[in-house]
Amino acid sequence: MIFFFPEGDWQYQQSDNLFVETAKAYGRQISAVHLNNQPLDRGDWNALARFELGPSFAEWDPSRSYTSVLAPFKGLLDASGSLGHVNLVVDVDGVARRHAAVAKVRGRAFPSLALAAAAMYRDIDLGDIGYDGAGRVQLGDRRIPVDRDGCFRLHPSKWTYTSYPIADVIAAWQSEGKGEVPRLGRAAFKGKIVLIGALATGVYEDSAVTSMSTRTGGVEILASAAESILHGRYIRDWMAISILFIAVYAFATGSHRLSRPHTLALIVASVTLLHLTLSLVALFSMAVSQ
């Protein structure tokens, strides 16, 4: 769930109680937290302890860490089945190209909401998620390639995921209450990860520019990240492959005693073709993601 509830509603405590009881009965709600470096810390650290990642993250030392957390009010936090941060990682040019699968707050490692959702989908406890010390987060039999800050490159796509207006969900609930068959049935959500968030055009605080769109909702970025984790689809750093390709090609062309200008031209043309091919492969993999 990508809404924050840091404080209960003192005017409508009955609604808060119903919300908490529903979350407790369901047992699989993932609450969202926001990590920051503000002086005001609204995190109940005793309650947050059960959502920490495995002990193998103790030695992980990211260059980016946080000091405080905006978490749900205690009743909802205690009723939550899991928890994950929803911080967007934006590069200096304002584009979100990476997703922080893990992050540290006061020396404690927590998952992103996408990683927490993937773990719950596969029935893996957060405490069983590990780090191998060599740039890979271990989720069961899945290895997630991350950089020093626990990030991997995104596969953002606005057209991959089905979305439903919250009004349709409320109408379906009301229809069921009347004994009618709703237009939006429960089958639409069965066996799926359901993310709740805002997609309105004017909601700029929960959106970012990505490599595929001038404006992508935060909930869509999280959906893309969760899919990448579940299916092992990542945009990898092809620089090492390019360097190897240049070295091999230079050796091959040099062995044929081509002139230096011709050799350089062939290397440039080949590397350009290589990058174009890899880009097309990456775009195709995004287009077919389901």
N, C-alpha and C positions, 0 to 999 in steps of 0.2 A: 504494500500500500504506500503510495507516494504522497501522502498528506501528513503533515506534522500535527501532533496533538500534544504540545509541551505542557499545556495546562488544561485541567478539567473545566467544565462549564458550571460555575457555581449557581447559575440561574436554573439550569435544567439538569440537575444531578441524576434524575431518573434516566435520561437519555444516555448519559455517560455510563451508568450502571448497566444498562441494556447492551451498550456497545462492548463493554468489558466482558459481560457474561457470554455474549455471542462469540467473541474472539476466543474465550476460554473453552467454550463448547466445541468450536470448530478445530482449534488446536493447530492450524496451519497458516495463520495470518503472519505475514512478515512485516514488521513495523519499520518505518524509515527513520533514519537519524541523519543529521547534518553535522559534519566535523568542521571545526573552525578554530581560530586562535583568539577569540573574544575573551575578555576578562570574566564575563558572566558565564558560568558553567551550569547547565541544567541537567547534567547527567547524574543518575543515581548509580554510582560505581559498584555498589554491592549487587544491584539488580542487573547491571550490564555484564558482570563477570561471566555469566553463563553463556554469553554470546561470543566470547573471545575465541580466536583461532588456536590451533594446536601449539604445543610448546616449541616446536621447531622454528617458530617465528621469533623466538627470543633473541637470536643473534642477528636477525635481519635488521639492517640499519639504513633506512631510506633517507634520501636527502630532504624529503618533504614529510613533515609530521605535524600533528595538531596537539593542542592543549585543552580543548574543551569540546563538548558535544551538546547538540540540541536533540533531546530524546523525548519520547512520549511520556505523559504523566504516569506515575508509578503503577496505578491500577492497570492501565493498558499495557505497560511494559511487562508487568508480571504475567499477563494473560497471553502475550505474544508467543507464537511458536518459534519465531526466529527474528533476526534483525539484520539490517544492512544499511550502509551509508549510501547516499544518493549524490555525492559531490561530483560535479562535472569537472573534467580536466581540460582546460582550454590553453592552447599554445599562445605564444607571444603575439601571433598575428590574429588572434581571436577565433581560431578554428579548433573545434573539438575533434581530435584525431585518435585519442587514446582513452582507455577506460581503466580506472584504478580498481583492479579486482580486490586488492587488499590495501589497508591504510593503518597507520599507527597513531594512537592517541595516548599520550603519557606513557609511552613504552608498551602499550597493549595493542595487539593486532586484531582488527575487525574486518569482516568481509564487506564488499559492496552488496547492495540489494540484489544485483544480478547474480553474483556468486552464491549468496544465501538462497536465492530462488532455485538455482541449479542444484545446489546441495540438497535442499528439501525435496526437489523433484526426484532425485536419485536416492533419497532416504539415507543421506550421509550427514552425520552430526558435524557441527562446525568445529568441534574440538578434534575431529579426525582429519581435517584439512591440514596439509603439511607444506613445508617449504624445503627444497633440497639444497639450498645454498648456492645453486648454480643457475638461478634465473628461471626456475620452474615451480609453480604452485601445483601441488598434488591434490586432485579431487577424485578419490577412488582410483580408477584406471586411467583417468584423464590427466594430462600434464598441460598446464597453462603457461605458455612462454611469456614472461614478464620482464620489464626492465628493472633498474635499481629501485624505482619508486613503486613497484608492484603493478605497473600498467602494461596493457597490451593494445595493439592497434585495432581500431574499430572497423566493423563492417556495417556502416549505417545505411539503411534503406527505408524510405517512408512508405513504400507500397507493399511491403512484405506481410504486414500484420493486420489482422482484422480488428476493427475497433467498433464499439457500441456506445451510443450516447447514454449517459447515466439515466436520462428520462425513460429510455426503453427498458432498462433494468428495473426501475421503480414500477413502471407500468406492468411488467411481467410479475413482479411480486404482488401487486394489487390484484391482478387477474387470478393468481393462484389462491389468494385469500378469499376470493369470491367463488372458487370452485370452477373457474373458467380455464380454458387452455390458452396459455399466453402465446403471443406471437414470437417472443424470444424465449425459447425453452432452455432448460438446464443443460441439455445436450451440447449447447454451444460452448459451454465452459468445462465440461467433464474431461478430466485427464489433462487439463492444460494449465499453464502458468498464467494467471490473470493479474495484470498490473493495472492499478487504478491511478490515473493522473490526468492532468489538464492538457488539452491539445488546442485550446482556443488561440486564434492568431495573436491576440493581444497579451498573452501570457508570456512575457519575454524573460522573466526571471528563471523559469523552468524550461529553457530551451537554449539552443546554441547553433551556430553555423557549423556545418560538417562538410566533409569532402564531397557529399552527394546532394546537399541542399543548402539554400541560404538560411533556412531556419528549420530545425528539427526539434521536436518536443523531447524533454528529458525522459519521459516515459518510453518513447520510441528508442532512444539511445540505450536505455537499460534493457529493453526487449532485445535489441540487436546484440548487446553484450552477453545476455543470458543465452541466446541462441548460439553464439560463438563458443561459449564454454561447453554447452551440452553437445555440440556437434564437432567441436575441434576445428572450427573455421576461423582462421586469423590471417590478417595481412602481415606477412613477415618482412623483415628487413633483408632486402636482396642485395645490399651493398657487397657483402662477402662473395656472393655468387658472381656478381659483376666483375669484381677484381680477379677472381679465379678465371673467369671467362676471358678477360683481357690478357692475362698472363699466358694462358694456353694458346689463345689466338695469335699473340705476338710471337710465341715460339714457333707455331706452325707456319706463319707467314715468313718469319725470319729464315726458317729452314729452306724456304723456296727462293731466298735471296731476292725478295722484292725490294724495290727502291724505298727509301724512308718515307717520302710523301705518300706513296701508294699504300704502304703498310699502315700509316697513321689514318688514312682515309678509310681503309677497310675496318680498322679497329673501331673508329667512331661510328661508322654505319652499322657495324654488328652490335655494338653496345646499345645504340638507339633502337634497333630492331628487337633486341632482347628485352629492354625495358617496356617497349610497346606491347610485346607479347605477354609479359608478366602482368601488365596493367589490364589487358583484356581478360586474362585468366581470372584476376581478382574481381573485375566487374561482373564477369559471368557467374562466378561463385556467389556473388551477392544477389544476382538476379534470380538464381534458382533456389536460394535459401527459402525454406518453408518452415 
